[in-house]
Amino acid sequence: MRETHHIDEFFRRALTSAAAEPPRELGASILAAHRKRRRALLWRRRSLVALLALLIGLPIATWSHRETGNAIGDSGRRSTNERAGGGTSHHGSDGTPMVTRSVDAGQPSDAPTGQVTTEALNQTPAPATPPACTMNGLSAIGSTSETEALGFGDQSTLGSTRETSPTSTIDRSDVDSGMERAVPLALIARRSFTPTAPQVGVGGLRTEDYHKPRGQWWVGPSLSVQWREQNWKGGPNELVHALEGNGKPIAAAGMGIAAGRRWPSGLGLWGGIEFERSQQAFRHTQRYERAQEQVVVNQLVTLNASIVFVDADTIITMTQQERVSEGADHRVHLRLPVEFAWQQRIGRFVLGPRAGAVLEYTQVRATSSLAIDPADGLVRATNLSPEQLNQRYPLNMSALVGLIGLLP
Amino acid sequence: MLYARYARRMYAVCLRYARHELEAQDLMQEGFIRVFSKLGDFRLEGSLEGWVRRIMVHTAINHYRKKSFQMERFGFDQLPEEPVEAAALDVLSAEEITGMVAALPDGYRMVFNLFAIEGFDHAEIATLIGCGESTSRSQLAKARRMLQAMIHKKTTPVHAGDASH
């Protein structure tokens, strides 16, 4: 049983309903301290959210965007958006070196827009050409087919060409697209809907003394611009460098619709659907050397239609050649972003960190693509089938970390 | 506004638990920040003033627990316990009575406030401030003796004046 004491009773009666006037500045001091502490708490939470998003987002971004199916299928080997360019030198009758540019099959009639350039690099001077002699009843020496391919079929000399030690050797056909970095800027016009707050009051208190609104729904169209930079890695260096699109960020423009909810604590959650278009150009340069063998018959002695003596020289002409393949991918992205943010009012503006995930489907309406030709292991521009393109850009998931700002 | 409505009563509570006004203002600030932060947790069950008051008292308890608790001995063990006359209430102002409580050593003041004014029992007090029940009882008894001595001291000149007439 609780003990009672006269002293206790005395002080209870005197103090239970006691009141004292606090210093006037105490109220303002409490308000300032409350704001300061709340701000510190919010920044601590924002940092934690950003850190978590980073920890979750980095692995997602790393394993997503895997590219497969770079090898050209048998069905696609003949289609080309590439020309083998280059030149070879030979000497005319006056001994002056001449350059003849070789031209192979041009673009197919249904080839998409892709620019092609060819350029010869260096020419290795051939040794002095010995005087040619008349050939009578000469049998073919060497391969004429490759010679014709290089435009020497009608020359008075015989010869063959062969490619030697190309500087680009490709031993793998898979390339990992690695992490794609993007800088998105989105503008959303929002229309908010505030649910009617329940009017509750206790003991004559005003509702606004302790009631807090429960949040707002909003919906609105969105316009976005973003710069993507994809860092391909793994696989053959030549293909990787070509796919980097010369290392330049790819601009993409999109539009969509978004809807979400913002709570009084500043937490916001929303999702949407966006269509976005982008274009990635690529350019691949491959250098290699070609050797042309020419057999020059200096002296031919025949007796009764039989060759009794042949004096011939073999001339080898080394030519450095460069093959350039370039084109562009026109991509349409369908994006489904889900994001959350911690928005806090700073003066007239609202600012805060945002993080989320984006499910993205990419369809390539495209032009030529770079791929590895399994026949010779070289990178070539080719027209991939829609199935092969979809394998190259599969459905992927990306993480997003950034800032959101709202205008009043 | 919440602060304007309850500031005077809560400040009186803080003065009872604090040794001086500056400490009371600290308690007031800490308590109201907690009130503002936890306002969303108030379930509209019971009185809002009672809820705010509980937060203030717990803020004072936490403040007290942060300080090093020392067994204070002030030599009031042998003071006689005489009933306080009802007339003393008329003679003493609320500020003077609050000042007497504030003049108690920290441990005494805390136990007396929790037991006599807030209505906690010794077991609850022992849990709240982290001491034994016997300590709570002992400190309450000493607080009572000390307060009685203060009241006696304050009211004696009044009785002496009456006797001279």
Chai-1 contact restraints between the chains, C-beta under 6 A:
chainA,res_idxA,chainB,res_idxB,connection_type,confidence,min_distance_angstrom,max_distance_angstrom,comment,restraint_id
A,H6,B,P83,contact,1.0,0.0,6.0,A-B,restraint_1
A,H6,B,V84,contact,1.0,0.0,6.0,A-B,restraint_2
A,I7,B,R144,contact,1.0,0.0,6.0,A-B,restraint_3
A,I7,B,L147,contact,1.0,0.0,6.0,A-B,restraint_4
A,I7,B,Q148,contact,1.0,0.0,6.0,A-B,restraint_5
A,D8,B,A116,contact,1.0,0.0,6.0,A-B,restraint_6
A,F10,B,V84,contact,1.0,0.0,6.0,A-B,restraint_7
A,F11,B,A116,contact,1.0,0.0,6.0,A-B,restraint_8
A,R12,B,A116,contact,1.0,0.0,6.0,A-B,restraint_9
A,R12,B,I117,contact,1.0,0.0,6.0,A-B,restraint_10
A,A14,B,I97,contact,1.0,0.0,6.0,A-B,restraint_11
A,L15,B,I117,contact,1.0,0.0,6.0,A-B,restraint_12
A,A18,B,A12,contact,1.0,0.0,6.0,A-B,restraint_13
A,A18,B,A94,contact,1.0,0.0,6.0,A-B,restraint_14
A,A19,B,R8,contact,1.0,0.0,6.0,A-B,restraint_15
A,A19,B,R9,contact,1.0,0.0,6.0,A-B,restraint_16
A,A19,B,A12,contact,1.0,0.0,6.0,A-B,restraint_17
A,A20,B,Y11,contact,1.0,0.0,6.0,A-B,restraint_18
A,A20,B,A12,contact,1.0,0.0,6.0,A-B,restraint_19
A,A20,B,L15,contact,1.0,0.0,6.0,A-B,restraint_20
A,E21,B,R8,contact,1.0,0.0,6.0,A-B,restraint_21
A,P22,B,A7,contact,1.0,0.0,6.0,A-B,restraint_22
A,P22,B,Y11,contact,1.0,0.0,6.0,A-B,restraint_23
A,L26,B,Q25,contact,1.0,0.0,6.0,A-B,restraint_24
A,G27,B,Y3,contact,1.0,0.0,6.0,A-B,restraint_25
A,I30,B,Q29,contact,1.0,0.0,6.0,A-B,restraint_26
A,I30,B,F32,contact,1.0,0.0,6.0,A-B,restraint_27
A,A33,B,Q29,contact,1.0,0.0,6.0,A-B,restraint_28
A,H34,B,I33,contact,1.0,0.0,6.0,A-B,restraint_29
A,H34,B,F36,contact,1.0,0.0,6.0,A-B,restraint_30
A,V202,B,L44,contact,1.0,0.0,6.0,A-B,restraint_31
A,D209,B,L2,contact,1.0,0.0,6.0,A-B,restraint_32
A,Y210,B,L39,contact,1.0,0.0,6.0,A-B,restraint_33
